[in-house]
Each structure stands twice: as C-alpha cells, then as structure tokens.
C-alpha cells in the first residue's frame, strides 16, 4: 500500500536505490462500533541518512465500510503525512 501511494505521488520505488526509506508499523488499532469504523496507524519512517520520525494515519467511516478499504485509507494518510514533513521532502529531492 505504501509503495503504491509513493508511486501515485511521483516517487520511483526501485531495488538498490541510493536513498532508502524504511517504514514500519509501530501500532495499529481498528475499532468497530455500532455505526462507525475507526482505524489508527502509527508508522515509523527512517531515512538512509539517519532521520527518523513517527507519522499517524487515521481513517473512519460509517455504517457499511469495507474493513480492508478502511485500513488502506489509514495507510494512505500515513504516507501523506510523511510527505508533508519538510525533512522527508528535502531527503527525497536532494
């Protein structure tokens, strides 16, 4: 999912690239209430030059949500948050 979202935003994802991002899910919560589904994901991203940060992705929907799409949406939001970080943008564009 993260790879797909990076590619959608114009980034090349290739093996053996000189710059790398290591992404790991630190926590994920899925809460299904009577009417609302909520997903919360904390993802740590480390760059190959040593920068590290945790980003949050949250997604919620009501009534007839599909769980896999709900989780995909939270991951999409994590990638979006990562790409809003000026240090990540600088790392990727230098």
C-alpha positions as CSV (number, residue, x, y, z in Angstrom):
1,X,0.0,0.0,0.0
2,X,2.8,2.4,1.0
3,X,4.7,1.7,-2.2
4,X,1.5,2.3,-4.3
5,X,0.9,5.6,-2.6
6,X,4.5,6.7,-3.1
7,X,4.3,5.9,-6.8
8,X,1.0,7.8,-7.1
9,X,2.8,10.8,-5.8
10,X,5.5,10.6,-8.5
11,X,8.3,8.8,-6.5
12,X,10.2,5.9,-8.0
13,X,10.4,2.8,-5.9
14,X,13.3,0.6,-7.1
15,X,15.6,-2.1,-5.6
16,X,19.1,-0.9,-4.9
17,X,18.3,2.8,-4.9
18,X,21.0,5.0,-3.2
19,X,18.4,6.6,-0.9
20,X,16.1,4.4,1.2
21,X,13.1,4.8,3.4
22,X,12.4,2.1,6.0
23,X,8.8,2.0,7.1
24,X,7.5,0.0,10.0
25,X,4.1,-0.1,11.6
26,X,4.5,0.6,15.3
27,X,0.9,0.3,16.2
28,X,-2.4,-0.3,14.5
29,X,-5.9,-0.1,16.0
30,X,-9.2,-1.0,14.4
31,X,-12.3,-0.1,16.3
32,X,-15.7,-1.3,15.1
33,X,-18.5,0.5,16.9
34,X,-22.3,0.1,16.2
35,X,-22.2,2.8,13.5
36,X,-18.6,3.9,12.9
37,X,-15.4,2.1,12.0
38,X,-12.1,3.8,13.0
39,X,-8.5,2.9,12.1
40,X,-5.4,4.4,13.7
41,X,-1.9,3.6,12.5
42,X,1.4,4.8,13.8
43,X,4.2,4.3,11.3
44,X,8.0,4.9,11.9
45,X,10.0,6.0,8.9
46,X,13.8,6.0,8.8
47,X,15.8,7.6,6.0
48,X,19.1,6.1,4.9
49,X,20.8,9.3,6.2
50,X,19.6,8.8,9.7
51,X,16.4,10.8,10.1
52,X,13.6,9.1,11.9
53,X,10.0,10.1,12.7
54,X,6.6,8.6,13.5
55,X,3.6,9.6,11.4
56,X,-0.1,9.0,12.2
57,X,-2.8,7.9,9.8
58,X,-6.4,7.8,10.9
59,X,-9.5,6.8,8.9
60,X,-13.1,6.5,9.8
61,X,-16.3,5.7,8.0
62,X,-19.9,5.0,8.9
63,X,-22.2,2.1,8.5
64,X,-21.2,-0.2,5.6
65,X,-17.4,0.3,5.4
66,X,-15.3,-2.4,4.0
67,X,-12.5,-3.2,6.6
68,X,-9.7,-3.6,4.0
69,X,-10.5,-0.3,2.4
70,X,-10.7,1.3,5.9
71,X,-7.2,0.2,6.7
72,X,-5.9,1.1,3.2
73,X,-7.2,4.6,3.8
74,X,-5.3,4.9,7.1
75,X,-2.1,3.8,5.4
76,X,-2.7,6.3,2.6
77,X,-3.0,9.0,5.2
78,X,0.3,8.0,6.9
79,X,2.1,8.3,3.6
80,X,0.5,11.7,3.0
81,X,1.7,12.9,6.5
82,X,5.2,11.6,5.8
83,X,5.3,13.5,2.5
84,X,4.3,16.7,4.3
85,X,7.4,16.5,6.5
86,X,9.9,19.1,5.1
87,X,12.8,16.8,6.2
88,X,11.5,13.9,4.2
89,X,10.8,16.1,1.2
90,X,14.4,17.5,1.4
91,X,15.8,14.0,1.7
92,X,13.9,12.8,-1.4
93,X,14.6,15.8,-3.6
94,X,18.3,16.5,-2.9
